[in-house]
């Protein structure tokens, strides 16, 4: 009797949160790879996000214990852990946003082909489940190599007749976060007020901060003024990995993905005017863009801003590698049947 009473009280408490006049959002987020180095920090940040009402943590092991630990954090969102592949459908049940951070980070000397082969299995397992369980969810992919993994994911979804380019994102927010930080250091201003578009892809030589569109204005006379910061953003991941080891830059990634997820949830809730940079499929060009987010995912692709001559040349230089990565992802999907 006592056990039943407790369960009843928990049910009423849950319903109270859902129908509370102070609760303005009812969003379910699923983190795939929640127990990894990025996943743990990301999950904690999402547990603290007021827009998240249900947080589902999935990994091959330790997710249940992690969820229990996190359930003691004093925020209103509910959290549950799911382990092993057979529990994946339950983890994805009714998800509004699915964030995929599972997989191995790039190690020193690892090629894009090796990384794609190593991490592709995650996509082949997760995408069909998303297509079946929560086909309308927004999907944010962090798993690398982003330039090839996102096209691979799109191809897998197409085989399930569940591909919507407005709902599939390669997360590149960490490049924007780094660019904002480095520019704020140069300008000696608060990083929170800095805005800068970052286009291209997510591998070092395909990342392109558009410094001529920085706000506050970053004075650039010519290419020589811009290249040091562009190089700094491109080399940031490798520099952190050189100090931390194979674990790489986990905290800035978690912070950035949490910011991106929050913007997705704002769009779904019809709040504010969320705009983020992401690597998405587009008729404009194969590149990352600034996007206006809404209830259907991408509400408007804001495209590529007007570029200075040297920026246009840099974009032209990086496009062949970006297109080759996209081709690799598509070809890998077509030759691998699961």
N, C-alpha and C positions, 0 to 999 in steps of 0.2 A: 504493500500500500504506500509506504513512504517513498519507495523508488518511483512508483507511478505518479505520485504527487509532484515529485521533483521534475520528472519528465514533462508533466503538464505545465508546471511553472516555467520551465525552459521554453516550451512551445509558445506560451503566452508572451514571454519576454521577447522572443524572436519576432512574433507578430507585431508586438508593440513597437519594435524598432522599425519594422517595415512600414507601418501605418502612422508613425509619429508625425505630428505637424512640423517638427523640427528637422525631420529627415527629408532632404530634397533630392536624394538620388537613391536608386536601387540597382546597383551595378555589381555584377559578378565577374571577377577576374581570375583566370587560371594561369599559374606560372608553371611552365614545363621546364624541368631542370632546377627546381627550387632549392635543392640541397647543394648545389655547386657554389663556387666562390662568389660568382656574381649573383646567383639565385638567392642565396641567404640574405645578403644585404638588400637586394631588391625587394624581397618578400617583406622584410621588416619595414622598409619605407612605404610599401603599399598598405601594410597593416595600419600605418599611421595616416593614410590618405582618407579624408572625410568622404570622398566620393565612392569609396569601395565599401560595399555592404557585406559581400561574401568573397572571401579569398580562398581559392582552392590551390593547394600545393601538391605538385606531382613530381616524383622522381622514382628511380628504380629501388631505392632504399632510403631509410632514415626520414622520410617525409612525415610519417605519422608522429614520430617523436618531436620533430621540428614544429609541427602544427600545434601539438600540445604545449610546448614551450611558448610559442607565440600567442597562444590563446590567453595567456596570462597578462599580455600587454594591455594596458587600460585604455583601449579604444573600442568603439562600438561595433566594428566589423566582426563577423563570424569567420573562423578559419578552420579548414579541414585538410587532412593529409591523405594522400593516396599513393600507394606503392605498387610496383610491378605493372607490366603492360596490360594485364587483364583488367586493371582498375582504371585505365585511362579514360574510358567512356564516362565513368562516374565522376572523374575529376573535371571533365569537360562539360558536364550536364548544365545546360542553360547559360553557358558562359557568354558574356557580352564582349569581353576582350580576352584573347589568348596571347600570352607573351612567351616566346620560346627562347630560352637562354641556355638550353642544354648543349652539350658538345665540348670538344677539346679546343682550347685556345691555340692560336698559331704559335708554334715554337720556333726558335731560331733555326734557320736553314730549311724550314718546311715550305714546300711549294704550295701554290693554290690547288693544284691537282691532288696532292696528297691530303690536304685539309678537306677538300670536297669529298674525296672518297671516304675519309674517316667520319665525317659528320653527316653525310647524306642519309645514312640509315635512320637517323632521327626524323628527318623530313618524310621518308617513306612510311614510317610508323605513325607519325602524328597527323599528317594532313588528311589521310582517309578517315581517321576518327573524327577530326573536326568537320569534315564534309558530311559525315553521317549524323553526328550528335548536335553540333552547333554551327550549321552552315552559314548563318548570318553574323557570326562573330567577327570582330575586327582582329586581324592577326598581325602581331608585331614580332618580327624575326630579328634576333640578335646573333644567333648562331652563324659562325663564319665558315667559309668566306662569303660574306654578304652579297658581293657582286654576282656570284654564281648560284648561291643557295636560294635567293629569292626567285629567280627565274625557274629553278628546279621545283620549288614549292608550287609555283603557278602551274607548271606542267602537270604535276601530280593532282592538283585540284581540278584541272581540266578533264582528266580521265574520270573523275567522279561527277562531272557536270556541276561543279560547285565553285568555279573560279569567278571572282568579282574583283577586278583590279582596283576598285575603290576601297576595298577592305583588306588589302594585303600590303604590308609595309616592311621595308628593310630599315631598321633603326640606325640612324646616323647622328643622333642628337649629341653624342659625345664629341663629335668633331665641332659642332656649333658651340658647345660648352667650353671646349678648349680654346677655340678662337676668341670667344668673348673674354675669357680669362686673360689670354695673352695680350689682347688689345687693351683691356682695362689697365693692365700693368704699364703699357706704353703711354696711355693717356692719363694715367693716375686718376681714374674715376672708378666708381662702384661698378663691379662687373654686372650687377643686376639690371643696369640701365643700358648696357651695350647690346646692340642688335647687329647681326651680320649674317648674310646668306652664305651657306656652304653648299656648293653643288658638286656634281661629279659622282664618284662612287665612294667606297668605303675602304679600299686598299690604299696604302700610303701614296702611291703615285697617281691615284685618281681622285684624291680629295682636293677640292679647290674652294677656299674661302674667297668670297668676292669682296675684297677690301675697299673697293671704290664705293660700295653701298653701305659702309659701316655708319652706324649712328651711336654716339656722336661721331662726327666726321673724323676719320683718320687721314691725316694729311699725306698724300702720296704724289710725289712729283713724277716718278717713273717706276719702271719694273723693279729697279734696285731697292726701292723703299718697301715694296710688297713682298719680295721673295723671302727675306729672312723669317717673316711671320708665317708665310705659307709653308716653308720648310719645317718650322717649329711645330705646326699643327700636324703635318704629315709624319714627322719623326717622333711624336710624343709617345705613341704606343711602344715603340722599340726602346725608347729611353727608359720608360718605366720598367719594362720587362728586363732590361739590362741590370737594373738595380734589384728588383723584386724576384727575378727568376722567371721560370716558366709560367707562374701564376698570372703574371701580367697585370694590366691596369684594371682591377676589378671594381674598385670603389667609384671611380668616375663613371664607369659604364653603368653600374647600378643606379647611381644618382641620375644619370641622363635618361635611362630607360624609364625610371619612375616619373620623371618630368614628362616624357613623351606619353606614357600611359595616362597620366593625369589629363593631358590635353585631349587624348582620345575620349576619355570619360566626360570631359566638359562638352565636347562636341555631341556625344550621345545624349547628354542631358539638356542640350540646347542652351548652355551657359556661356556667357562671354563671347569672345571672338577668337578662339584658339587657332594659332598658326604655328606650324612646325615644319622643319626640314626633314624629309625622308626619301629613301630610295624606292621609287615606285615605277610601275609600268605606265608609259604615257605616249601619246601620239606626238608630243612636242619633240622629245629626244630621249635617249636612254640615259637618264641622269637622275640625281637627287634634285629636289625642288623644295621651295617653300609652299606649303599647302594650307588651305583653309579647311578646317575639320568640322564635320557636322554629324547629323544623326545617321547618315548612311556611310560614314567614313570620310572619304575625300569629298568635300562639298565643292571645292574649286581648286584647280591647279593654278597657282599664281605664276608658274613658268620661270624662265630664266631672266633675271634683270638685264638691263642694257650693260654690256661689258666694255671695258676699256680695251684697246687693241691688244695689249699684252695678255689680258685675261682671256680674250677670245682665242688667242694663239695657244694658251695653256690648255683651254678646254678642247681645242682641236687636237692637241698632242695626246691628251689622255683618252680620247674617245676610242681609238682602235683597241687599247687594252680592255676598256670597259665592255666593248662589244664582244671581244673574244671571251671574256668571262661569262657574259650572258649566253653566248653560244655553247660554252662548256656546260653550263647548268641545264640548258634545254636538251643538248645531245646526251648528257648523262641520264636524264629522265627517260629519254626515248629508248636507250639501249639497256636500261635496267628495269626489269619488270618484277614487281612484287605484289 
